[in-house]
């Protein structure tokens, strides 16, 4: 098990998986102990108040823009892909060669681009507005996402898996699981929650993506995490939301 000295503190909102879940999965698969600060009681420095205090503090180091934020000693590191890479490098989940490391970076950033597009299906106008205030725009956007963008994105990851000869269809980069694979796993989980009918219809076209998703879920540490109270369920306040009217017709 990797060392956790000084302690790894993850700052993310306490009631949604959100972008923090990508980081949690890397911690969990790496076996690195961490403190999920947002889920601590406020009297212990946690909750939304604790996260806001950290975001508003001027030091040490560069101020972060938004959660997730990793704090390790004097380091405060934001941006999901960057945080995942930092943890992965310390937990044996980052590629060893420079070229593969850059490829993993690019793939994780692609995952996060897909996350933004999936989120903007239900919030196409502004994050500050409720879904009900932009429902008409969401109903217009959803069919285009499901018919154009989701197949294009998952088809791209399918192609990466197919052409990575070292991984033999079981890894996006190199011949071993990396944080990019964990990222793809979770985005498929989110799409399955938000658009279950659309993903079921698309699944036969992306068999390697779906096989990777199943293989990651079956890994002992990931499976243990998924069955634990540490794992927050999807809900209709996070990145991925299930509104039946935005999915394919039943």
HELIX and SHEET records of a PDB file:
HELIX    1   1 UNK A   20  UNK A   30  1                                  11    
HELIX    2   2 UNK A   37  UNK A   39  5                                   3    
HELIX    3   3 UNK A   42  UNK A   44  5                                   3    
HELIX    4   4 UNK A   47  UNK A   56  1                                  10    
HELIX    5   5 UNK A   80  UNK A   91  1                                  12    
HELIX    6   6 UNK A   98  UNK A  122  1                                  25    
HELIX    7   7 UNK A  131  UNK A  133  5                                   3    
HELIX    8   8 UNK A  135  UNK A  144  1                                  10    
HELIX    9   9 UNK A  145  UNK A  149  3                                   5    
HELIX   10  10 UNK A  150  UNK A  163  1                                  14    
HELIX   11  11 UNK A  179  UNK A  194  1                                  16    
HELIX   12  12 UNK A  196  UNK A  203  1                                   8    
HELIX   13  13 UNK A  207  UNK A  218  1                                  12    
HELIX   14  14 UNK A  220  UNK A  226  1                                   7    
HELIX   15  15 UNK A  244  UNK A  246  5                                   3    
SHEET    1   A 4 UNK A  35  UNK A  36  0                                        
SHEET    2   A 4 UNK A   9  UNK A  11  1                                        
SHEET    3   A 4 UNK A  69  UNK A  72 -1                                        
SHEET    4   A 4 UNK A  75  UNK A  78 -1                                        
END                                                                             
